[in-house]
Amino acid sequence: MAGVREWLDRTSETWTPPGPSEVGGPFRFLFWLVREQGRRVVLGGVLGTCSMLGLVVGPWVLARVVDEGLVAGDTGALVGWTLVLLVVGVLNAVVGIGRHRTMTKIRMDASFRAIRATVWQTSRLGASLARRVDAGEVVTVGIADVQTVAQALTVTGPGIGAVVAYSVVAVALFAMSPVLAAVVLAGVPLLAMAVGPFLHRIERTSGDYRAHQAGLTTRLVDVLAGLRVLNGLGGKAFVAERYGRQSRDLVQRGYRVAGPASWVGALAGGLPALFVAAVVWLSARLAATGEISIGDVVGVYGYVAALIIPVSSLIEGGGDLARARVAGGRIVGLLNLPVPKEGAGGAPAGCGPLADPGSGVIVRPGVFTALVAARPGEAVAVIERLGRVDEAAAPSDRLREGRPGRGDAAGGVTWAGVPVGEVAREELRSRLLVADNDAEVFAGTVRDVVAGRLEADDGRIRAALRVAVAEDVVEALPRGLDATVAAGGSDLSGGQRQRLRLARAVYAGPDVLLAVDPTSAVDATTEAAMIERLREVRRGLTTVVTTSSPLVLARADEVVVLEDGYVAAVGTHAELLRGDPAYRALVSRAQDTEELRDAQDAGAGR
């Protein structure tokens, strides 16, 4: 028996993502979770059935104790049936433990598979995820919705057992009295119908509550990310008051969900009790007329009392399924977000050139190139296309309206003539790296933060920190490379976080490095040292930075000037200063802004 149970309970250790048919709707997603652990669900159904039938067997044995032992005055039968009743009770306890254990494993397995599916999808979406789904929605899907869906799968055991037990009780009662059987057969569906309106209301109110919950979670994420700025502006109290007001509104919406849910819970316990009372009253009347025996009355009471548990399980399971339908809809909504077609080819040898027809930018291999634009977002858009970050957007999405279709007509970004979209993602990310100024800093030691997904080498890590002029960051921490950095780098200053991000990019050692304004949060002295060291360590490799800093532009091998999202001029910093008045004006404004920033930093004592 143990071997059979282990075989049924065994599930595949391999994981395959859900296909298009499995994410066609919330119930299809639930069925996929059931199918992925089919043997375990079968075991849960068997144990649930045995558990529910055990509740029915007890009253039948008790009826034999009364009729054949007490009423007949047969001591041997009384002792024998009492021992049988004891054995049934012990077996019920053992089966109940097994059922609870299996249901817990089903719930946990479903939770892990759903979480893995959402993580798999978010990794496929990459940087485009933030442009499609709010952070609060992702957090709520990964925590609340996954648990709600997993909880609904526990209905597979008690639910199957409840249906079987209900059928067995109906047959047993029909053998005693067709009238009692008819009452039971008609009564249980009526109980379910009484709960139906509350289940529909749970679905409606849960959807509204769930949407506002995601919005409030998004606001919380934004507040935590911008807490330093809020403190500096003095807006923390205002934001806290607004967040508190929205939280109270969410609580009121929660009450509207809790109302019908509490009615379902109350009816799950109350209606079966009233049903038991009605059936027992009817059986007593039948016993008084001699249609059934006293033992039958005891048995009827036991049968119907035993139905309280399966009927309650069915009602509560209905509530779980109603909530799972809402939560599952949110999960499949995330899983159905379109993902750009994955390339399967290899990256070309060497470092370039990189060409972006959408803007006319051509990055020469082995050159330190600076992108500058009056509107910095135009330069960032070029980096995102070159690095295949915003894959969901059309090439011309970020170009000004006056140049319609220019990017589309020219085709996609190429790397040494190979379309970037045809390169396998894993190889592309290992050889071409986008260092976003807002890239996430995960919690961990300084060693983990700099090494990222690569194996940590202390010598290389210290060399990367030196390139990013971040030695002082490590020296200021009590445990050096073993010092812990908080999630998001919240315990570091903006300049420290920026230097750690650059150190991480340098440590990765890509053939092509695309950096978004990597020196914007540091002073001029640190900036000059960062660029000099970056140029030195990246000699012979392709490096592209977006910047408007004269210090960086003066040290670049080539400067590409963008106007309205398209190349307006190309040359060295000195050549453009001499021959391009618009570039001179742009650099002059940037220099005035930088001097003002340095003066403010000096006045603040930083």
Secondary structure, 3 states (H helix, E strand, C coil): CHHHHHHHHCCCCCCCCCCCCCCCCHHHHHHHHHHHCHHHHHHHHHHHHHHHHHHHHHHHHHHHHHHHHHHCCCHHHHHHHHHHHHHHHHHHHHHHHHHHHHHHHHHHHHHHHHHHHHHHHHHHHHHHHHHHCCHHHHHHHHHHHHHHHHHHHHHHHHHHHHHHHHHHHHHHHHHHCHHHHHHHHHHHHHHHHHHHHHHHHHHHHHHHHHHHHHHHHHHHHHHHHCHHHHHHHCCHHHHHHHHHHHHHHHHHHHHHHHHHHHHHHHHHHHHHHHHHHHHHHHHHHHHHCCCCCHHHHHHHHHHHHHHHHHHHHHHHHHHHHHHHHHHHHHHHHHHCCCCCCCECECCCCCCCCEEECCCCEEECCCCEEEEEECCHHHHHHHHHHHCCCCCCCCCCCCCCCCCCCHHHHHCCCEECCEEHHHEEHHHHHHHEEEECCCCCCCCEEHHHHHHCCCCCCHHHHHHHHHHCCCHHHHHHCCCHHHCEECHHHCCCCHHHHHHHHHHHHHHHCCCEEEEECCCCCCCHHHHHHHHHHHHHHCCCCEEEEECCCHHHHHHCCEEEEEECCEEEEEECHHHHHHHCHHHHHHHHHHHHHHHHHHHHHHHCCC
